[in-house]
Amino acid sequence: MKKSKLQEIKDRWQHVEDRKTRAKERRRDCEEGFWYFALCGFKADFTGVAEEGVFSITKVEEPPNELELAANLKENHLFSAIGRYSLGCNYELGVIMDEVGSRRGHFSLAWWIVSAIRVKTLANFLVVAAADCSWDTIAAAPKSSVSAELIEDFPKSYKWGDDIIVNKEDVGWVSKNLMQFVDLLEVPKFRVAVESLTTHSHITNLRMVLASLWAGIEALTEAQTELRYRISSYIASFLEPAGTKRLEMFHKLQELYNLRSQAVHGQKITDQKIVAGIKETKLILSQVLCKIIEINKIPNKKDFEEQLFC
């Protein structure tokens, strides 16, 4: 065997051992008693933030590769499904395992936090999987010791526009408003609106994406007749004070509703125009949901009409 080839093998082996060593060092500093949810494609202007001992969001320096997953996962049949995303998992959400909480409860808490982040920021990322140790330390875990669960397996997930950078203020908003967000989710029309906004990127058909976002808006207004006029006037009056900006919002919503009708009725329309409509519609739905969360009240028909005419 040529010396250069032998050296290449040694270098590769050393690379594996170096990764393990660094993972062991991080493992000593890593908190136990958390579920860690791998965030793929998450962008932030911080390396770590913790909120009231309930959850944390931390940058992952060296996510595990397929070989490390195959060696150390208890559920080793998952290594391939998780492995195709794992190297892109650059942040993790840590959710504390309290003594009385169940696994289902911990995963629900993570879903609430992720949904609130998506509602507030419109950030595009996948929550690929959860593990009972940090994704930064899986390489150093004992063999077949890491419990994991695949969560969002959407390799064709859409990415709309430029990267959205999540900041500490966004995380603080989520922490401040989390409990009222959770309470509001008990109301079906609010939950429909949240899920239409937070899962629309998982839909591969552009027309159906736009339809899903408008389903969220329509659910919140509960308009039954004269949909184009009522939805546009209700949402415009909810988001903007009386005046020029409200009128501009009203006209924009009418145009977007026309686009939605063209899309769902199968009329000829370019993908470029649909994508532009998706971007504007999801921004408006985000604004509506954020205001509802902040005032902790879902407006009804009477509220909308009073805001419009009084």
One Martini backbone bead per residue (centre of mass of N, CA, C, O) as a GRO file, in nm:
protein
  310
    1MET     BB    1   0.096   0.037   0.023
    2LYS     BB    2   0.077   0.349  -0.006
    3LYS     BB    3   0.156   0.606   0.193
    4SER     BB    4  -0.067   0.807   0.105
    5LYS     BB    5  -0.304   0.611   0.158
    6LEU     BB    6  -0.247   0.556   0.456
    7GLN     BB    7  -0.268   0.854   0.543
    8GLU     BB    8  -0.561   0.893   0.463
    9ILE     BB    9  -0.677   0.688   0.662
   10LYS     BB   10  -0.563   0.817   0.917
   11ASP     BB   11  -0.703   1.093   0.881
   12ARG     BB   12  -0.992   0.987   0.894
   13TRP     BB   13  -0.972   0.859   1.171
   14GLN     BB   14  -0.888   1.117   1.319
   15HIS     BB   15  -1.143   1.276   1.257
   16VAL     BB   16  -1.332   1.095   1.419
   17GLU     BB   17  -1.182   1.125   1.693
   18ASP     BB   18  -1.206   1.435   1.711
   19ARG     BB   19  -1.510   1.448   1.723
   20LYS     BB   20  -1.540   1.287   1.983
   21THR     BB   21  -1.374   1.470   2.165
   22ARG     BB   22  -1.547   1.726   2.130
   23ALA     BB   23  -1.812   1.593   2.225
   24LYS     BB   24  -1.716   1.525   2.512
   25GLU     BB   25  -1.669   1.816   2.600
   26ARG     BB   26  -1.965   1.906   2.556
   27ARG     BB   27  -2.100   1.690   2.742
   28ARG     BB   28  -2.000   1.811   3.018
   29ASP     BB   29  -2.179   2.092   2.961
   30CYS     BB   30  -2.440   1.941   2.931
   31GLU     BB   31  -2.765   1.927   2.981
   32GLU     BB   32  -2.985   1.743   3.150
   33GLY     BB   33  -3.327   1.678   3.100
   34PHE     BB   34  -3.365   1.692   2.780
   35TRP     BB   35  -3.511   1.782   2.486
   36TYR     BB   36  -3.381   1.769   2.146
   37PHE     BB   37  -3.448   1.984   1.872
   38ALA     BB   38  -3.389   1.972   1.539
   39LEU     BB   39  -3.279   2.251   1.341
   40CYS     BB   40  -3.337   2.309   0.999
   41GLY     BB   41  -3.240   2.620   0.877
   42PHE     BB   42  -3.173   2.791   1.115
   43LYS     BB   43  -3.174   3.147   1.190
   44ALA     BB   44  -2.940   3.347   1.389
   45ASP     BB   45  -2.796   3.613   1.617
   46PHE     BB   46  -2.730   3.358   1.802
   47THR     BB   47  -2.596   3.090   2.013
   48GLY     BB   48  -2.777   3.156   2.281
   49VAL     BB   49  -3.098   3.085   2.457
   50ALA     BB   50  -3.289   3.141   2.762
   51GLU     BB   51  -3.623   3.057   2.912
   52GLU     BB   52  -3.707   3.011   3.234
   53GLY     BB   53  -3.611   2.697   3.226
   54VAL     BB   54  -3.782   2.567   2.971
   55PHE     BB   55  -3.603   2.687   2.729
   56SER     BB   56  -3.378   2.643   2.442
   57ILE     BB   57  -3.144   2.803   2.204
   58THR     BB   58  -2.885   2.633   2.012
   59LYS     BB   59  -2.593   2.600   1.871
   60VAL     BB   60  -2.462   2.371   1.634
   61GLU     BB   61  -2.144   2.270   1.559
   62GLU     BB   62  -2.163   1.923   1.539
   63PRO     BB   63  -2.335   1.736   1.370
   64PRO     BB   64  -2.438   1.435   1.297
   65ASN     BB   65  -2.378   1.161   1.125
   66GLU     BB   66  -2.470   0.859   1.002
   67LEU     BB   67  -2.265   0.686   1.161
   68GLU     BB   68  -2.329   0.805   1.443
   69LEU     BB   69  -2.626   0.732   1.439
   70ALA     BB   70  -2.602   0.425   1.390
   71ALA     BB   71  -2.437   0.372   1.659
   72ASN     BB   72  -2.627   0.556   1.890
   73LEU     BB   73  -2.901   0.467   1.824
   74LYS     BB   74  -3.166   0.289   1.923
   75GLU     BB   75  -3.319   0.369   1.651
   76ASN     BB   76  -3.146   0.259   1.382
   77HIS     BB   77  -3.369   0.296   1.150
   78LEU     BB   78  -3.336   0.630   1.156
   79PHE     BB   79  -3.057   0.721   1.040
   80SER     BB   80  -3.135   0.789   0.745
   81ALA     BB   81  -3.368   0.992   0.780
   82ILE     BB   82  -3.200   1.186   0.962
   83GLY     BB   83  -2.925   1.201   0.800
   84ARG     BB   84  -3.029   1.383   0.555
   85TYR     BB   85  -3.038   1.639   0.773
   86SER     BB   86  -2.825   1.669   1.010
   87LEU     BB   87  -2.601   1.866   0.882
   88GLY     BB   88  -2.839   2.106   0.886
   89CYS     BB   89  -2.834   2.112   1.205
   90ASN     BB   90  -2.770   2.430   1.366
   91TYR     BB   91  -3.004   2.390   1.578
   92GLU     BB   92  -3.156   2.376   1.918
   93LEU     BB   93  -3.432   2.262   2.109
   94GLY     BB   94  -3.476   2.289   2.456
   95VAL     BB   95  -3.671   2.066   2.668
   96ILE     BB   96  -3.778   2.016   2.967
   97MET     BB   97  -3.781   1.743   3.198
   98ASP     BB   98  -4.015   1.686   3.401
   99GLU     BB   99  -4.129   1.476   3.648
  100VAL     BB  100  -4.452   1.483   3.545
  101GLY     BB  101  -4.400   1.469   3.261
  102SER     BB  102  -4.456   1.383   2.937
  103ARG     BB  103  -4.365   1.320   2.626
  104ARG     BB  104  -4.611   1.455   2.502
  105GLY     BB  105  -4.578   1.723   2.659
  106HIS     BB  106  -4.298   1.800   2.551
  107PHE     BB  107  -4.380   1.801   2.248
  108SER     BB  108  -4.599   2.016   2.274
  109LEU     BB  109  -4.419   2.243   2.371
  110ALA     BB  110  -4.242   2.250   2.120
  111TRP     BB  111  -4.473   2.314   1.921
  112TRP     BB  112  -4.551   2.585   2.043
  113ILE     BB  113  -4.280   2.726   2.007
  114VAL     BB  114  -4.244   2.687   1.703
  115SER     BB  115  -4.511   2.819   1.618
  116ALA     BB  116  -4.454   3.097   1.741
  117ILE     BB  117  -4.204   3.156   1.574
  118ARG     BB  118  -4.342   3.136   1.296
  119VAL     BB  119  -4.553   3.353   1.341
  120LYS     BB  120  -4.357   3.592   1.411
  121THR     BB  121  -4.119   3.541   1.162
  122LEU     BB  122  -4.139   3.329   0.912
  123ALA     BB  123  -3.953   3.105   0.946
  124ASN     BB  124  -3.748   2.864   0.770
  125PHE     BB  125  -3.797   2.538   0.915
  126LEU     BB  126  -3.701   2.226   1.051
  127VAL     BB  127  -3.822   1.959   1.263
  128VAL     BB  128  -3.677   1.668   1.244
  129ALA     BB  129  -3.586   1.592   1.553
  130ALA     BB  130  -3.559   1.399   1.857
  131ALA     BB  131  -3.350   1.402   2.158
  132ASP     BB  132  -3.193   1.298   2.480
  133CYS     BB  133  -2.959   1.462   2.338
  134SER     BB  134  -2.737   1.644   2.213
  135TRP     BB  135  -2.638   1.701   1.882
  136ASP     BB  136  -2.335   1.775   1.982
  137THR     BB  137  -2.305   1.461   2.141
  138ILE     BB  138  -2.363   1.194   1.981
  139ALA     BB  139  -2.069   1.105   1.904
  140ALA     BB  140  -2.020   1.042   2.240
  141ALA     BB  141  -2.213   0.831   2.276
  142PRO     BB  142  -2.324   0.554   2.359
  143LYS     BB  143  -2.406   0.274   2.235
  144SER     BB  144  -2.738   0.267   2.181
  145SER     BB  145  -2.853   0.538   2.375
  146VAL     BB  146  -3.026   0.713   2.177
  147SER     BB  147  -3.323   0.876   2.183
  148ALA     BB  148  -3.551   0.896   1.896
  149GLU     BB  149  -3.754   1.124   1.675
  150LEU     BB  150  -3.934   1.167   1.403
  151ILE     BB  151  -4.101   1.452   1.254
  152GLU     BB  152  -3.998   1.636   0.993
  153ASP     BB  153  -4.052   1.485   0.665
  154PHE     BB  154  -3.957   1.741   0.420
  155PRO     BB  155  -3.760   1.756   0.144
  156LYS     BB  156  -3.976   1.962  -0.029
  157SER     BB  157  -3.956   2.207   0.118
  158TYR     BB  158  -4.022   2.533   0.118
  159LYS     BB  159  -3.854   2.845   0.021
  160TRP     BB  160  -3.917   3.185   0.106
  161GLY     BB  161  -3.687   3.360   0.012
  162ASP     BB  162  -3.514   3.492   0.239
  163ASP     BB  163  -3.357   3.478   0.513
  164ILE     BB  164  -3.461   3.448   0.851
  165ILE     BB  165  -3.376   3.624   1.141
  166VAL     BB  166  -3.349   3.527   1.458
  167ASN     BB  167  -3.404   3.686   1.767
  168LYS     BB  168  -3.422   3.760   2.100
  169GLU     BB  169  -3.690   3.915   2.078
  170ASP     BB  170  -3.853   3.682   1.960
  171VAL     BB  171  -3.812   3.488   2.197
  172GLY     BB  172  -3.933   3.678   2.409
  173TRP     BB  173  -4.216   3.687   2.285
  174VAL     BB  174  -4.276   3.391   2.316
  175SER     BB  175  -4.245   3.375   2.624
  176LYS     BB  176  -4.455   3.595   2.700
  177ASN     BB  177  -4.702   3.453   2.499
  178LEU     BB  178  -4.737   3.140   2.536
  179MET     BB  179  -4.991   3.090   2.718
  180GLN     BB  180  -5.198   3.241   2.536
  181PHE     BB  181  -5.143   3.072   2.288
  182VAL     BB  182  -5.233   2.804   2.409
  183ASP     BB  183  -5.522   2.889   2.477
  184LEU     BB  184  -5.605   2.971   2.182
  185LEU     BB  185  -5.573   2.675   2.059
  186GLU     BB  186  -5.863   2.582   2.168
  187VAL     BB  187  -5.953   2.741   1.920
  188PRO     BB  188  -6.021   2.630   1.616
  189LYS     BB  189  -5.976   2.888   1.432
  190PHE     BB  190  -5.694   2.945   1.538
  191ARG     BB  191  -5.560   2.674   1.474
  192VAL     BB  192  -5.605   2.683   1.172
  193ALA     BB  193  -5.436   2.939   1.125
  194VAL     BB  194  -5.170   2.835   1.239
  195GLU     BB  195  -5.138   2.579   1.058
  196SER     BB  196  -5.147   2.727   0.785
  197LEU     BB  197  -4.879   2.888   0.847
  198THR     BB  198  -4.674   2.653   0.971
  199THR     BB  199  -4.734   2.430   0.705
  200HIS     BB  200  -4.721   2.544   0.405
  201SER     BB  201  -4.420   2.445   0.323
  202HIS     BB  202  -4.520   2.129   0.290
  203ILE     BB  203  -4.647   2.216   0.031
  204THR     BB  204  -4.615   2.160  -0.328
  205ASN     BB  205  -4.867   2.322  -0.412
  206LEU     BB  206  -4.916   2.649  -0.476
  207ARG     BB  207  -5.226   2.671  -0.470
  208MET     BB  208  -5.255   2.527  -0.191
  209VAL     BB  209  -5.100   2.726  -0.028
  210LEU     BB  210  -5.287   2.968  -0.071
  211ALA     BB  211  -5.542   2.827   0.032
  212SER     BB  212  -5.441   2.773   0.320
  213LEU     BB  213  -5.397   3.068   0.408
  214TRP     BB  214  -5.696   3.155   0.354
  215ALA     BB  215  -5.823   2.963   0.555
  216GLY     BB  216  -5.711   3.115   0.800
  217ILE     BB  217  -5.847   3.387   0.750
  218GLU     BB  218  -6.141   3.286   0.730
  219ALA     BB  219  -6.161   3.162   1.011
  220LEU     BB  220  -6.128   3.436   1.173
  221THR     BB  221  -6.385   3.590   1.036
  222GLU     BB  222  -6.647   3.415   0.959
  223ALA     BB  223  -6.734   3.454   0.676
  224GLN     BB  224  -7.031   3.388   0.457
  225THR     BB  225  -7.055   3.659   0.298
  226GLU     BB  226  -6.902   3.859   0.102
  227LEU     BB  227  -6.598   3.781   0.125
  228ARG     BB  228  -6.415   3.994  -0.004
  229TYR     BB  229  -6.522   4.236   0.157
  230ARG     BB  230  -6.523   4.136   0.453
  231ILE     BB  231  -6.234   4.041   0.487
  232SER     BB  232  -6.095   4.304   0.402
  233SER     BB  233  -6.233   4.492   0.614
  234TYR     BB  234  -6.170   4.343   0.873
  235ILE     BB  235  -5.857   4.326   0.853
  236ALA     BB  236  -5.797   4.625   0.804
  237SER     BB  237  -5.932   4.725   1.076
  238PHE     BB  238  -5.748   4.550   1.264
  239LEU     BB  239  -5.454   4.664   1.160
  240GLU     BB  240  -5.579   4.956   1.093
  241PRO     BB  241  -5.633   5.267   1.109
  242ALA     BB  242  -5.807   5.516   1.023
  243GLY     BB  243  -5.736   5.558   0.673
  244THR     BB  244  -5.507   5.516   0.431
  245LYS     BB  245  -5.389   5.240   0.529
  246ARG     BB  246  -5.658   5.092   0.538
  247LEU     BB  247  -5.729   5.125   0.239
  248GLU     BB  248  -5.479   4.982   0.127
  249MET     BB  249  -5.532   4.713   0.266
  250PHE     BB  250  -5.807   4.658   0.140
  251HIS     BB  251  -5.706   4.646  -0.157
  252LYS     BB  252  -5.496   4.425  -0.120
  253LEU     BB  253  -5.693   4.203  -0.023
  254GLN     BB  254  -5.864   4.197  -0.277
  255GLU     BB  255  -5.637   4.111  -0.468
  256LEU     BB  256  -5.563   3.849  -0.312
  257TYR     BB  257  -5.843   3.718  -0.338
  258ASN     BB  258  -5.843   3.703  -0.645
  259LEU     BB  259  -5.595   3.519  -0.659
  260ARG     BB  260  -5.713   3.288  -0.497
  261SER     BB  261  -5.948   3.229  -0.695
  262GLN     BB  262  -5.776   3.164  -0.941
  263ALA     BB  263  -5.622   2.927  -0.814
  264VAL     BB  264  -5.869   2.739  -0.708
  265HIS     BB  265  -6.018   2.755  -1.012
  266GLY     BB  266  -5.790   2.703  -1.242
  267GLN     BB  267  -5.659   2.943  -1.349
  268LYS     BB  268  -5.455   3.126  -1.532
  269ILE     BB  269  -5.126   3.128  -1.370
  270THR     BB  270  -4.840   3.220  -1.244
  271ASP     BB  271  -4.605   3.126  -1.022
  272GLN     BB  272  -4.495   3.407  -0.957
  273LYS     BB  273  -4.770   3.524  -0.863
  274ILE     BB  274  -4.826   3.322  -0.640
  275VAL     BB  275  -4.573   3.372  -0.468
  276ALA     BB  276  -4.634   3.668  -0.412
  277GLY     BB  277  -4.904   3.605  -0.267
  278ILE     BB  278  -4.793   3.432  -0.042
  279LYS     BB  279  -4.609   3.643   0.093
  280GLU     BB  280  -4.837   3.848   0.160
  281THR     BB  281  -5.038   3.662   0.309
  282LYS     BB  282  -4.850   3.559   0.541
  283LEU     BB  283  -4.796   3.837   0.661
  284ILE     BB  284  -5.086   3.905   0.738
  285LEU     BB  285  -5.143   3.656   0.914
  286SER     BB  286  -4.920   3.716   1.117
  287GLN     BB  287  -5.030   3.990   1.215
  288VAL     BB  288  -5.298   3.886   1.320
  289LEU     BB  289  -5.195   3.673   1.522
  290CYS     BB  290  -5.015   3.858   1.693
  291LYS     BB  291  -5.242   4.045   1.790
  292ILE     BB  292  -5.416   3.832   1.924
  293ILE     BB  293  -5.203   3.742   2.126
  294GLU     BB  294  -5.148   4.022   2.263
  295ILE     BB  295  -5.471   4.065   2.339
  296ASN     BB  296  -5.615   3.792   2.401
  297LYS     BB  297  -5.816   3.803   2.131
  298ILE     BB  298  -6.089   3.695   1.936
  299PRO     BB  299  -6.255   3.827   1.698
  300ASN     BB  300  -6.570   3.906   1.614
  301LYS     BB  301  -6.812   4.032   1.427
  302LYS     BB  302  -6.868   4.270   1.616
  303ASP     BB  303  -6.578   4.370   1.642
  304PHE     BB  304  -6.529   4.431   1.345
  305GLU     BB  305  -6.768   4.632   1.305
  306GLU     BB  306  -6.682   4.837   1.522
  307GLN     BB  307  -6.400   4.897   1.397
  308LEU     BB  308  -6.518   4.995   1.117
  309PHE     BB  309  -6.768   5.210   1.226
  310CYS     BB  310  -6.660   5.354   1.517
   0.00000   0.00000   0.00000
